[in-house]
Amino acid sequence: MLIVEDKTTVETATGPMVLHTFTPAPPLGQDSRRYPGIAVFTEIYQVTGPVARTCRQLAGEGFIVCSPESYHEYCEPGQALEYNEEGTNRGNELKVTKPVEAFDTDARAALDWLKSQGCERLGAFGMCLGGHLAARCAMFSDVSASACFFATDIHKSSLGSNGDDSMKRLGDINGEILFIFGRQDSHVDKAGRDKIKAELDRCDTNYSWIEVNAQHAFIRDELSKGRYDPAITKCCMTFVMEMFQRRLVYGLGDTRGLKGKSAGPAKC
């Protein structure tokens, strides 16, 4: 599917924020179709080449996609931090400078923009810092599905200037959420992953959990310090697309069955 890329500016509680937008371009005469929407939350570097390529991939599957500049209060519009020591240090500094409430109001602004485009079903996707933000986005009642790649800091409650309450709020997730981690992730170790999973189980959250033999940032296809794994990324994106298609395109709800019992075969 062809897509159209653009940028737009939306107002947030902490000032104007640029959204990078990726929209399906339907064939002539079919422009009345409504598409589901997905908010894509970035790594600590904002909207870089690898993030934009992920957005294009999702838009090409028939979703309206927007990716907010999470550090809009501190960076120039359109600015992406470099994948180097300076950019990494700056990104890590800003994620604990910005209040977590401001991350949340940014997410709400992105979702509201998707709604203004006619999106009736909403999802979230994120990686690294964005994986955490996608998990928080899942706590909005109108978000049906969220995919979180190697979400950082949830287990430590360390996001934002005063920390975050994400662990305590995993039970607020109303839709479905998919967590994907690399088993060799140095940012979220086994103890941290086990802590998140145990809380999801305690809250009876509708979630899927995938751990693969990969490192942090394994889906980043540029300057990943040798961690990019295209084959594993392709497999993981298959799970992501299955969830988004089922929840956002077909509008199917909780498929976990009746307390572990089979719901039986579908009747045609």
N, C-alpha and C positions, 0 to 999 in steps of 0.2 A: 504494500500500500504506500502511495506517495504521501509525503508529509510536508507541512509548512512550519518553518521555524521563525520565531519572533521574540521580542521582549516587550514587557509591559510593566508599568509601575502601579503598585497598589499601596493604599494607605494602611499602616499598622499603628498600634498603640505607641510605638517608639519611633515613628517617622516613616517616610516613603521607603518601599522595598521593591527591588527589581525582581520580576519573575521571568525566567527563561521558559518560553512556551513552545510546545511541539504538538501540532494538531494534524490529524489525518486529513488528507485532501481527497474527498470522494470524487468519483467520476462525474462528469457533467450531467446535470439533471437529477443527481442523488444527494444534493447538499442539504436536504432537510433531515437527514438521519441524526439522531442523538447518540453520542458516545459516552461511555463511562469515563470518569476522570481519575487520575492518579497524581498525587503530590510526591515528588522525588526529593528526598533530603540528602544533602551532600556530606562528603568527608569534611574535615577541618579546613580544606583548601577552597571551599565554595565550588562554583560550577566550572569544573575543569573539562578538558577534552574527554577523559574516560566517562565522566558523569553525563556529558552531553550525548555521547554515543549510546549509553544505556537508555537515556530518555528517547532517543530516536528509535531504538529497538522496541520500546514499549509503545510508542506512538504508532509505529508501523504495524502493530498488531490490532490497532483499532481503539486506542485510548487517547483522550486528550490529556496531555502531560504538562505539568508546570513544576519548575524547580526554583525554589526561593533562594535568594542570597542571604544566608543566615546571619552574616556579620554586617548587615547593611548599615548598622549604626556606627561602624568603625572603619569601614572600607569604602572606597569610591565605587559608584555604581558600575557594574560590569567587571569589577576586579576579581581575579582569581589569584590565590596565593600560589607561589611556586612550589614544586615538589623538591625542595631542598631544605637544608638545615634552618635557614632563616624563615622560610614559609612554614615549616613544621612548628618551630618555636612560636611563631606568631599565632598560628591556628590553635595551638594548645593553650596559649595565653588567653585568647578571646573566648574559648569555650568555658572558661571559669571566671571570666569577667562579666559576661552577659547574664542577667538574671534568668532563671529557668522560665519564669512567667512570660518573659519577652519571646523566648523560643515558642511558647505555646500560642501567644497571640499572632506570631508570624504564621504558624501552621493554620490557625483559624482563617487568616486572611487568604492563604493559598487555597484552602478548601472553598471559601466563599467565592473566589474568582472562578474556580471550576464550576461551581453551581451557576454562576452568571453566564457560563458558556453552554448551559443546558444539560450539564451532567447530573443525572438522577441518582447514580450510584458512585460512591467514592472509595478510593483506596489510597494506600501510602506505601512507599518504597524508600529504603535508605541503606546506607553503608557507613560503617565506622560511627562517627558522631551522628550521622544521618540515620543509622540503624536505631540508635537510641531515640532520636526525634520521631522516627516512624512509629516506634512503640508508643510514645506519648500521644502521637496523632491518633493512634488506634483507640485511645480513651475517649475521643469524641463520639457521641452516639450515632452520628451519621456516617461513620467510616465502617465499611463492611469487611475490608480485608487489608492486611498490612504484611509486607515482607521486609524482614530486618536482617541484613547481612552484618555479621561480626559487630553487633551493637556494643559500644564501649560504655563503661561507667555505670551501667544499671546496677551491677552487683556491689559497687562502691558508694552509690548515692552521691557522686562527686561532680555531677554536671551543674554548671551555673555558679553564680557568685556566692550563693548560700547553700549549695548542695541541692539535691532533688529528692522527690518522694516517689520516684517511678516504681521501685520495688513494692512499696506499700499500695500502689494503685494498679497493679497488674490485674486485680479483680474487677477493675472498671472497664476492661476491654469487652465491648459488647459483640463485636464481630469475630472474625477469625484472624489469627496471626501466625506467621511462619518465621521461626528463628533459624538462621543458618550460621554455623561457626566452623572455623578450622580448628582441628584438635591441637595444632601446633601454634595457636594464637597466643602470643606473649602478652597481649593487652587484656585478654579475658581468659584466664587460666581455667583448669578443670574445676577447681573449687568455686570460682566465680560462676562458671556455666551451671554447675550443679545447684548453686544457690538460686539462680534464676529459675531453673526448671522445677525445683522443689516448690517454689512459690506459685508458679503457674499451676502445678498439680493441686496445691492446697486450695487455690481459688477456683479450681475446676474451669479454667480458661479454655476456650476452644482454640487449641494451638497445635501446630506441627513443629517438630524439632529435628534438625538435620545437623550432624557433625561429620565433617569430611577430613581426610588427611591433607590439610593445607594450612597455610599461615595466614596471618592477618593481611587484609587487603588483597586476597588472592583473585578477586575479580577485576582488579585495576590493571588495564592493559597498557599502561604507560608508566615508566619510572617507578616500578613497584619493587625495586631492589631485588629482583629475581624471584618474586613471590607469585607472579601471575601464572595461573593454571587455566588455560583456555578450555581444556576438556572438562574439568570439574565445574567450571563456570557454566558451560553449556548444560550440563546435567542439572545444576541447581536452578537455572533459569527455566527449565522445563517444569519443575515443581512450582515455581513462582507463577508461571503462565497458567498452569492448571488451576491454581487457586483464584487468580484474577478472572479467568474465563468463567469459572463456576459461580463465583460470588458476584462479580460485577457485570458480566454479560448476560448470564442466564438467571441471575438473581436467586440462586439456590441458597438455602439457609444452612443451619447446623446439620452436618451429615454424620455426626458421631453415633447415631442410632439411639435406641432407648436403653440408657444405662448399661451399655455394653452388649445388649442383645441385638441380634440381627433384625432389621426392619422388614426383612423379607424381600423377594424380588419385586421389581416395579411391574405394574400391570399396564399393558399397552391398550 
